[in-house]
Amino acid sequence: MLGCFGILFLTLINVHGQSFGTLYGHVQGTTESSIPGVMVTVETGDGHAMFGGATDPDGRYRINAITAGSYDVRFKMQGKSELMKRGVMINPDKITILNVVLQDSSLLGATLEIEDYAIPLIDPDGGTFTTLTAKEMTHLSSAHGGDIKRMVIGMLSDVKASPNGEELYFRGSRAGSVLYFIDGVKIRENVPNIPSSGISSISVYTGGMPATYGDTTGGVVVINTKSFTQEYYQKLNAKKKK
């Protein structure tokens, strides 16, 4: 009984601490007319649907409370070619805008079009940020060892470390002015090491921080760890490939 209580307690902590984002956009046809009733699903890389919704009469959709991370987004409707956007980044406490155009189905039937998502270099909310996904992290040598500060230095050339490696300086900011958020929890000092295999994404804001993170004169580092569900499907997919 106590064991079940412990598992439930840890699960609640994980859910409470996890950061969430929103996916918003507009779906139209080749004639530039809006398309209502399009099914929009947010999936893991192996095709498991995690979140979903549909476009309204104006062709717009909004899916809230999506666990921060990288997903594939599928757009599907009868009479239109199915479209999948791969690697769409959902950032914590932010809205990811994804507008798409659906083609008419060919005479031979519906087809699946796959396109890679391009992360915008300019934040529509006014921030300047860089995001590193779990997939990209595997190619970053500084990601090995779980040192968050080393990862951030490896991501951006204008971020420097103090001689002892304990402090980060964003474009000449003062010591101790960098904020860290791990699954929505703010940390200023004693940032723990996190294995890269357990990180979903790292976002670094170097200027124009959103109001959520605006109480600093330096930079902001937002770390999102993988949720239980993401890890489950990742392990399940790895077993299938063996």
Backbone torsions as a table, in degrees:
resi	resn	phi	psi	omega
1	MET	NA	-45.9	179.3
2	LEU	-65.1	-33.5	178.3
3	GLY	-64.0	-41.9	178.2
4	CYS	-64.0	-39.3	178.1
5	PHE	-60.9	-41.5	-179.1
6	GLY	-64.7	-43.0	178.8
7	ILE	-62.8	-43.7	179.3
8	LEU	-62.4	-40.7	-178.7
9	PHE	-64.5	-44.9	179.7
10	LEU	-66.0	-36.0	178.3
11	THR	-64.2	-42.2	180.0
12	LEU	-64.9	-37.5	177.8
13	ILE	-63.0	-42.7	-178.6
14	ASN	-63.9	-42.6	-179.6
15	VAL	-67.4	-41.9	-177.5
16	HIS	-66.8	-39.2	-175.4
17	GLY	-81.8	-16.5	-176.6
18	GLN	-70.4	136.4	179.1
19	SER	-88.3	150.5	-176.9
20	PHE	-128.6	155.3	176.5
21	GLY	-133.6	-178.9	-177.5
22	THR	-127.4	143.3	174.7
23	LEU	-111.0	126.7	-175.8
24	TYR	-138.2	144.8	178.0
25	GLY	-177.6	-172.3	-177.2
26	HIS	-133.9	138.6	179.5
27	VAL	-117.0	127.5	178.3
28	GLN	-134.6	166.5	177.9
29	GLY	-94.3	-176.7	-178.4
30	THR	-67.7	-19.5	177.9
31	THR	-90.3	10.9	179.0
32	GLU	69.2	13.6	176.0
33	SER	-89.9	144.5	-179.9
34	SER	-68.7	149.1	-179.0
35	ILE	-118.9	110.3	176.1
36	PRO	-82.5	158.5	173.3
37	GLY	77.8	14.8	177.3
38	VAL	-78.5	129.6	177.4
39	MET	-79.2	127.2	-179.8
40	VAL	-118.8	120.5	-179.9
41	THR	-123.9	138.5	178.0
42	VAL	-102.3	119.4	-170.4
43	GLU	-123.4	157.1	169.9
44	THR	-75.4	168.8	-176.2
45	GLY	-61.5	-17.7	-179.7
46	ASP	-102.9	18.4	171.2
47	GLY	90.6	6.2	179.5
48	HIS	-85.9	122.2	-179.5
49	ALA	-72.2	128.2	-178.8
50	MET	-108.1	-38.9	-178.1
51	PHE	-141.4	160.0	-179.1
52	GLY	-161.8	168.3	178.6
53	GLY	-173.1	-169.4	-179.5
54	ALA	-146.7	154.2	179.4
55	THR	-74.8	147.2	179.8
56	ASP	-85.1	-175.5	-178.8
57	PRO	-58.6	-20.6	178.2
58	ASP	-95.2	7.2	178.7
59	GLY	78.7	13.9	-178.7
60	ARG	-103.3	151.5	179.0
61	TYR	-138.8	157.3	177.7
62	ARG	-150.9	123.1	178.9
63	ILE	-120.5	116.4	-176.0
64	ASN	-97.9	169.3	172.3
65	ALA	55.1	45.7	174.9
66	ILE	-91.7	126.7	178.0
67	THR	-58.0	128.6	-176.8
68	ALA	-56.5	139.4	-179.0
69	GLY	156.1	-168.5	-179.4
70	SER	-106.4	132.6	-177.1
71	TYR	-138.1	165.9	166.9
72	ASP	-101.0	137.0	-179.4
73	VAL	-116.1	125.0	-176.0
74	ARG	-109.1	134.8	177.1
75	PHE	-117.2	124.5	-173.3
76	LYS	-141.8	134.6	176.0
77	MET	-159.5	142.6	-180.0
78	GLN	-62.5	134.2	-179.5
79	GLY	91.6	-5.8	179.5
80	LYS	-124.1	151.7	175.1
81	SER	-69.9	138.2	-179.9
82	GLU	-72.8	140.5	-177.9
83	LEU	-127.0	136.1	175.1
84	MET	-125.7	127.7	173.3
85	LYS	-100.9	118.8	-176.7
86	ARG	-94.3	143.6	173.7
87	GLY	71.8	36.6	178.6
88	VAL	-77.1	124.8	-177.8
89	MET	-89.1	125.1	172.3
90	ILE	-103.1	113.3	-176.7
91	ASN	-96.5	150.5	-176.9
92	PRO	-64.0	134.5	175.4
93	ASP	57.8	28.6	-179.3
94	LYS	-136.5	165.0	178.1
95	ILE	-106.3	121.9	173.5
96	THR	-91.9	121.5	-178.1
97	ILE	-95.5	125.8	-178.3
98	LEU	-137.0	100.8	177.0
99	ASN	-100.8	136.6	-177.1
100	VAL	-136.1	163.3	175.8
101	VAL	-121.5	126.8	178.6
102	LEU	-99.9	134.0	178.3
103	GLN	-86.4	155.2	174.0
104	ASP	-69.8	147.0	178.4
105	SER	-66.2	146.4	176.8
106	SER	-76.1	169.4	179.8
107	LEU	-64.9	-22.0	-179.3
108	LEU	-84.8	-2.0	-179.9
109	GLY	117.8	176.0	-177.4
110	ALA	-70.5	145.9	177.3
111	THR	-122.2	163.3	178.1
112	LEU	-109.1	120.0	175.8
113	GLU	-103.4	132.0	-178.7
114	ILE	-117.8	125.9	179.2
115	GLU	-129.4	143.4	176.6
116	ASP	-82.9	139.4	178.9
117	TYR	-81.6	133.4	177.8
118	ALA	-100.8	119.6	179.2
119	ILE	-70.0	123.8	-178.8
120	PRO	-65.2	140.9	-179.8
121	LEU	-78.5	-23.1	-179.9
122	ILE	-113.9	126.3	178.6
123	ASP	-73.6	122.4	178.4
124	PRO	-60.2	-19.8	177.8
125	ASP	-83.8	-2.5	176.9
126	GLY	103.3	-3.5	-178.9
127	GLY	-87.4	160.1	174.3
128	THR	-113.1	113.3	-172.6
129	PHE	-141.5	160.1	174.6
130	THR	-131.3	135.3	-179.5
131	THR	-119.4	136.0	177.0
132	LEU	-115.9	120.6	-179.2
133	THR	-87.4	168.3	179.7
134	ALA	-61.1	-36.9	-179.9
135	LYS	-66.8	-43.7	179.9
136	GLU	-67.7	-28.0	-177.4
137	MET	-64.8	-27.4	-178.9
138	THR	-66.6	-21.0	-179.5
139	HIS	-99.0	3.3	-179.7
140	LEU	-101.0	114.3	-175.7
141	SER	-62.2	-33.0	-178.0
142	SER	-73.0	-9.4	-179.6
143	ALA	-75.8	-20.5	-179.0
144	HIS	-74.5	132.2	-179.1
145	GLY	107.2	-16.5	174.3
146	GLY	79.6	11.0	179.6
147	ASP	-80.8	106.4	-176.6
148	ILE	-59.3	-40.8	-176.7
149	LYS	-66.1	-38.3	176.6
150	ARG	-65.5	-36.9	178.5
151	MET	-62.8	-43.6	-178.5
152	VAL	-64.5	-42.3	178.4
153	ILE	-62.5	-36.7	178.6
154	GLY	-70.3	-21.3	-179.6
155	MET	-83.2	-37.0	-171.6
156	LEU	-130.7	131.8	-178.9
157	SER	-75.9	-22.7	-177.6
158	ASP	-91.9	13.6	173.9
159	VAL	-108.6	124.7	-177.0
160	LYS	-117.9	157.6	178.3
161	ALA	-108.3	152.0	175.3
162	SER	-69.4	163.7	-178.8
163	PRO	-54.2	-35.7	-179.3
164	ASN	-87.5	-2.4	177.6
165	GLY	77.3	5.8	-175.7
166	GLU	-86.8	-23.0	-176.0
167	GLU	-120.9	149.2	172.5
168	LEU	-112.1	143.8	179.2
169	TYR	-121.8	120.2	179.0
170	PHE	-98.9	106.9	176.0
171	ARG	49.9	49.5	175.7
172	GLY	80.1	14.7	179.2
173	SER	-68.9	163.1	-179.4
174	ARG	-75.8	160.1	177.2
175	ALA	-63.7	140.6	178.2
176	GLY	79.4	9.0	-177.7
177	SER	-95.2	0.6	179.7
178	VAL	-90.9	131.1	177.2
179	LEU	-102.7	143.0	176.2
180	TYR	-120.1	136.1	174.8
181	PHE	-123.4	119.8	177.0
182	ILE	-112.8	110.5	-176.6
183	ASP	52.3	41.7	175.4
184	GLY	86.8	-5.0	-179.2
185	VAL	-97.9	124.6	-176.7
186	LYS	-79.7	135.2	179.4
187	ILE	-136.8	131.0	177.6
188	ARG	-101.7	-36.0	-176.8
189	GLU	-132.4	169.5	177.2
190	ASN	52.8	51.0	178.5
191	VAL	-68.1	122.4	-176.3
192	PRO	-73.2	153.9	172.0
193	ASN	-74.5	138.0	179.2
194	ILE	-129.5	121.6	178.5
195	PRO	-55.2	136.9	-178.3
196	SER	-58.8	-27.9	179.7
197	SER	-67.0	-18.5	-179.4
198	GLY	-100.9	4.7	-178.4
199	ILE	-101.3	131.7	176.2
200	SER	-85.2	-42.9	178.4
201	SER	-164.4	156.7	172.1
202	ILE	-127.3	124.4	176.6
203	SER	-115.6	133.7	-178.6
204	VAL	-121.0	121.4	177.0
205	TYR	-100.5	124.2	-179.1
206	THR	-109.6	-1.6	179.6
207	GLY	-178.6	155.7	178.3
208	GLY	58.3	45.7	-176.3
209	MET	-61.2	141.8	173.0
210	PRO	-59.7	159.6	-176.4
211	ALA	-57.6	-29.5	-179.6
212	THR	-58.8	-34.3	-176.1
213	TYR	-114.5	19.9	-167.6
214	GLY	-81.8	8.9	-177.3
215	ASP	-96.1	43.6	178.7
216	THR	-148.8	150.5	176.8
217	THR	-98.3	-4.0	178.9
218	GLY	-102.4	-134.1	179.6
219	GLY	-111.0	175.1	179.3
220	VAL	-130.8	131.6	177.5
221	VAL	-115.6	119.9	-177.7
222	VAL	-112.5	114.9	-179.8
223	ILE	-108.6	128.8	174.9
224	ASN	-116.8	121.8	178.3
225	THR	-86.0	161.3	-178.6
226	LYS	-71.9	136.6	177.3
227	SER	-75.5	166.1	178.5
228	PHE	-58.2	-40.6	-177.1
229	THR	-66.1	-42.1	178.7
230	GLN	-62.4	-43.7	179.7
231	GLU	-65.2	-37.7	-179.0
232	TYR	-61.7	-49.7	-177.8
233	TYR	-70.9	-29.6	176.4
234	GLN	-66.4	-43.8	177.8
235	LYS	-67.5	-37.6	179.8
236	LEU	-64.5	-40.7	179.5
237	ASN	-67.5	-36.5	179.2
238	ALA	-65.4	-36.8	178.5
239	LYS	-66.7	-36.3	-179.3
240	LYS	-66.2	-31.2	-177.6
241	LYS	-77.5	-17.3	-179.2
242	LYS	-75.4	NA	NA
